[in-house]
Amino acid sequence: MANALVTGGNSGIGFATARLLSEKGYDVTIAGRDSERVSAAAKTLGVRGLVADVSRLDELTTLAQPFLEEGL
């Protein structure tokens, strides 16, 4: 199964993209800055959610860790 990371996946175009990828069979992870919104969107979509601000280098490293460690 292919993996997909969608930043801003908790609303708008990111949410729609995550939904489409999930429907197409991708193992989807969404990321966003607001933990409550990410959690709610991930639950609605049935995908994994991570909290990260992609404008911050240290948080990009945190965002990448599960993919590097778990082979997502």
C-alpha distances in whole Angstrom, upper triangle without the diagonal:
4,7,10,13,16,20,22,20,22,24,25,23,20,20,20,17,15,16,15,11,11,13,10,7,6,7,10,13,16,20,23,27,28,27,28,26,23,23,24,22,19,20,21,17,16,14,15,18,20,23,24,26,25,29,29,28,28,26,24,24,23,20,18,19,16,14,16,17,14,12,10
4,7,10,13,17,19,17,20,22,23,20,18,18,18,15,13,15,13,10,10,12,10,8,5,6,9,11,14,17,21,24,26,25,27,25,21,22,23,20,18,20,20,17,16,13,14,17,18,21,22,24,22,25,26,25,26,23,21,21,21,18,16,17,15,12,15,16,14,11,9
4,7,10,13,16,14,17,20,20,18,15,16,16,13,11,13,13,9,10,13,11,9,6,5,6,8,11,14,17,21,22,22,23,22,18,19,20,18,15,18,18,15,14,11,11,13,14,18,18,20,18,22,23,22,22,20,17,18,17,14,13,14,12,9,12,14,12,10,6
4,6,10,13,11,14,16,17,15,12,13,13,10,8,11,11,8,9,12,11,10,6,6,5,6,8,11,14,18,20,19,21,19,16,17,19,15,13,16,17,13,14,10,10,12,13,16,16,17,16,19,20,20,21,18,15,17,16,13,12,14,13,10,14,16,14,12,9
4,6,10,9,12,14,15,13,10,11,13,10,8,12,13,10,11,14,14,13,10,9,6,5,6,7,11,14,16,16,18,16,13,15,17,14,12,16,16,13,14,10,9,10,10,12,12,14,12,16,17,17,17,14,12,14,13,10,10,12,11,9,13,15,14,13,10
4,6,5,9,11,12,10,6,8,10,7,6,10,11,9,11,14,14,14,11,11,7,6,5,6,9,12,14,15,17,14,11,14,15,12,11,15,15,12,14,11,10,10,10,12,11,12,11,14,16,17,18,15,13,15,15,11,12,15,14,13,16,19,17,17,13
4,5,8,10,11,10,7,9,12,10,9,13,14,13,14,17,18,18,15,14,11,9,6,5,6,9,12,13,15,13,10,14,15,12,12,16,16,14,16,13,12,10,9,10,9,9,8,11,13,14,15,12,11,14,13,10,12,15,15,14,17,19,19,18,15
4,6,6,8,8,5,7,10,10,9,12,14,14,15,18,19,20,17,16,13,11,7,6,5,8,10,12,13,10,9,12,13,10,11,15,15,14,16,14,13,11,10,10,10,9,9,12,14,16,17,14,13,17,16,13,15,18,18,17,21,22,22,22,19
4,6,8,8,4,4,8,7,6,9,11,11,12,14,16,16,14,14,10,8,5,6,6,10,11,12,13,9,7,11,11,8,8,12,11,10,12,10,10,9,10,11,11,12,12,15,17,19,20,16,15,18,17,14,16,18,17,17,20,22,21,21,17
4,7,9,7,5,9,10,9,10,13,14,14,16,18,19,17,16,12,10,7,7,6,9,9,10,9,6,5,8,8,5,7,10,10,10,12,11,11,9,10,10,12,13,14,16,18,20,21,17,17,20,18,15,18,20,19,19,23,24,23,23,20
4,7,6,5,8,10,10,11,13,15,15,17,19,20,18,18,15,13,10,10,9,11,11,13,12,8,9,12,10,8,10,13,11,11,14,14,15,12,14,14,14,15,15,17,20,22,23,20,19,23,21,18,21,23,22,22,26,27,26,26,23
4,5,5,6,9,10,11,13,14,16,17,19,20,19,20,16,16,12,13,12,14,14,16,16,12,12,15,14,11,14,16,14,13,17,16,17,16,17,17,17,17,17,18,21,24,25,22,21,25,24,21,23,26,25,24,28,29,28,28,24
4,5,5,6,9,10,10,12,14,15,16,18,17,18,15,15,12,13,13,15,16,18,18,15,14,17,16,13,15,17,15,14,17,16,17,16,17,18,18,17,16,18,21,23,25,22,21,24,23,20,22,25,24,23,26,28,27,26,23
4,5,5,6,9,10,10,12,14,15,17,15,15,11,11,8,9,10,13,14,16,16,13,11,14,14,10,12,15,14,12,15,13,14,12,14,14,14,14,14,16,19,20,22,19,17,20,20,16,18,21,20,19,23,25,23,23,19
4,5,5,6,9,10,11,12,14,16,14,14,11,11,8,10,10,14,14,15,14,11,10,12,11,7,9,12,10,8,12,11,13,11,14,14,16,16,16,19,21,23,24,20,20,22,21,18,20,22,21,20,24,25,24,23,20
4,5,5,6,9,10,11,12,14,14,15,12,13,11,13,14,17,18,19,18,14,14,16,14,11,12,14,12,10,13,13,15,15,17,18,19,19,19,22,24,26,27,24,22,25,24,21,22,25,23,22,26,27,26,25,21
4,5,5,6,8,10,11,13,11,13,10,11,10,12,14,17,18,19,19,16,14,17,16,12,13,15,14,11,14,12,14,14,16,18,18,19,17,20,23,24,25,22,20,23,22,19,20,22,21,19,23,25,23,22,18
4,5,5,6,9,10,11,9,10,7,8,7,10,12,16,17,17,17,14,12,14,13,10,9,12,11,8,10,8,10,11,13,15,16,18,17,20,22,23,24,20,19,21,20,17,18,20,18,17,21,22,20,19,16
4,6,5,6,9,10,10,11,9,11,10,13,15,19,19,19,18,15,14,15,13,10,10,12,9,6,9,9,12,13,16,18,19,21,20,24,26,27,27,24,23,25,24,20,21,23,21,20,24,25,23,22,18
4,5,5,6,9,9,11,10,13,12,16,18,21,22,22,22,19,17,18,17,14,13,15,13,10,12,12,15,16,18,21,22,23,22,25,27,28,29,26,24,26,25,22,22,25,22,21,24,26,24,22,19
4,5,5,6,5,8,7,10,11,14,17,21,22,22,22,19,17,18,18,14,13,15,14,10,12,10,13,14,17,19,20,22,20,24,26,26,27,24,22,24,23,19,19,22,19,17,21,23,20,19,15
4,5,5,5,7,6,9,11,14,17,21,21,20,21,18,16,16,16,13,11,13,12,8,8,8,11,13,16,19,20,22,22,25,27,27,28,24,23,24,23,19,20,21,19,17,21,22,19,18,15
4,5,7,10,10,13,14,18,20,24,24,24,23,21,19,19,18,15,14,15,13,9,10,11,14,16,20,22,24,26,25,28,30,31,31,28,26,28,27,23,23,25,22,21,25,26,23,21,18
4,6,9,10,14,15,19,22,25,26,26,26,23,21,21,21,18,16,18,16,13,13,13,16,18,21,24,25,26,25,29,30,31,31,28,26,28,27,23,23,25,22,20,23,25,22,20,17
4,7,9,12,15,18,22,25,26,25,25,23,20,21,21,18,15,17,16,12,12,11,14,17,19,23,24,26,25,29,30,30,30,27,25,26,25,22,21,23,20,18,21,22,19,17,14
4,6,9,12,15,19,22,23,23,23,21,18,19,19,16,14,16,16,12,12,10,12,14,16,20,21,23,22,25,26,26,27,24,21,22,22,18,18,19,16,14,18,19,16,14,11
4,7,10,14,17,21,21,20,21,20,16,16,18,15,12,14,15,11,10,7,8,11,14,17,19,21,20,24,25,24,24,21,19,20,19,16,15,16,13,12,15,16,13,12,8
4,7,10,13,17,18,17,18,16,13,14,15,12,9,12,13,9,9,6,6,9,11,14,15,18,17,21,22,22,22,19,17,18,17,14,14,15,13,12,15,16,14,13,9
4,7,10,14,15,14,15,14,10,11,13,11,8,11,13,10,10,6,5,6,7,10,12,14,14,18,19,19,19,15,14,15,14,10,11,13,10,10,14,15,13,13,9
4,7,11,12,11,13,11,7,9,11,8,7,11,12,10,10,7,6,5,6,8,10,12,12,15,17,18,18,14,13,15,14,10,12,14,12,13,16,17,16,16,13
4,7,9,9,12,10,7,10,12,10,9,13,14,13,14,11,9,6,5,5,6,8,9,12,13,14,15,11,10,13,11,8,11,13,12,13,16,17,17,17,14
4,6,7,10,8,6,9,11,10,10,14,15,14,16,13,12,8,7,5,6,6,8,11,12,14,15,11,11,14,13,10,13,16,15,16,19,20,20,21,18
4,6,9,8,8,11,13,12,13,16,17,17,19,16,14,11,9,5,5,5,8,10,11,14,13,10,12,15,13,11,15,17,17,18,21,22,22,23,21
4,6,5,6,9,10,11,12,14,15,16,18,16,14,11,10,7,8,9,12,14,14,17,17,13,15,18,15,14,18,19,19,21,23,24,24,25,22
4,6,5,6,9,10,10,12,14,15,16,14,12,9,8,6,9,11,14,16,16,18,17,14,16,18,15,14,17,18,17,19,22,22,22,23,21
4,6,5,6,9,10,11,12,14,15,15,13,10,11,9,12,14,17,19,19,22,21,17,19,21,18,17,21,21,20,22,25,25,24,26,23
4,5,5,6,8,10,11,12,14,13,13,10,11,9,12,13,16,18,19,22,21,18,19,21,19,17,20,21,20,22,25,25,24,26,22
4,6,5,6,8,10,10,12,10,9,6,7,7,10,12,14,17,17,20,19,15,16,18,16,13,17,18,16,18,21,22,21,22,19
4,6,5,6,9,10,10,10,9,6,8,9,12,15,17,20,20,22,21,17,19,20,17,15,18,19,17,19,22,22,20,22,19
4,6,5,6,9,10,10,11,9,11,12,15,17,19,22,23,25,24,21,21,23,21,18,21,22,20,22,25,25,23,25,21
4,5,5,6,8,8,9,8,11,12,14,16,18,21,22,24,24,20,20,22,20,17,20,21,19,20,24,24,22,23,20
4,5,5,6,5,6,5,9,11,14,16,18,21,22,23,23,19,19,21,18,15,18,19,16,17,21,21,19,20,16
4,5,5,7,8,8,12,14,17,20,21,24,25,27,26,22,23,24,21,19,21,21,19,20,24,23,21,22,19
4,6,8,11,11,14,16,19,21,22,25,27,28,28,24,24,26,24,21,23,24,21,22,26,26,24,24,21
4,5,9,10,13,16,18,20,21,24,26,27,27,23,23,25,22,19,21,22,19,20,23,24,21,22,18
4,7,9,13,16,19,21,22,26,27,28,27,23,23,24,22,19,20,21,18,18,22,22,19,20,16
4,7,10,13,16,19,19,23,23,24,24,20,19,21,18,15,17,17,14,15,18,18,16,16,13
4,7,10,13,16,17,20,21,21,20,17,16,17,15,12,14,14,11,12,16,15,13,14,11
4,7,10,13,14,17,18,19,18,14,14,16,13,10,13,14,11,13,16,16,15,16,13
4,6,10,11,15,14,15,14,11,11,12,9,7,10,11,10,12,14,15,14,16,13
4,7,10,12,12,14,12,9,10,12,9,8,12,12,12,14,17,17,17,19,16
4,6,9,8,10,9,6,7,10,8,6,10,12,13,14,16,17,18,19,17
4,5,6,9,9,6,7,11,10,9,12,14,16,17,18,20,21,22,20
4,5,7,9,6,6,9,10,8,11,14,15,15,17,19,20,20,18
4,7,9,8,8,11,12,12,14,16,19,19,20,22,24,24,22
4,6,5,6,9,10,10,13,15,17,18,19,21,22,23,22
4,5,5,7,9,10,11,13,16,16,16,18,21,21,20
4,5,5,7,9,10,11,14,15,15,17,19,20,20
4,5,5,6,9,10,12,14,14,16,18,19,18
4,5,5,6,9,11,12,12,14,16,16,15
4,5,5,6,10,10,10,12,14,15,15
4,5,5,8,10,10,11,13,14,14
4,6,7,8,10,11,12,13,12
4,6,5,6,9,10,10,10
4,5,5,6,8,9,10
4,5,5,5,7,7
4,6,6,5,4
4,6,5,7
4,6,8
4,5
4
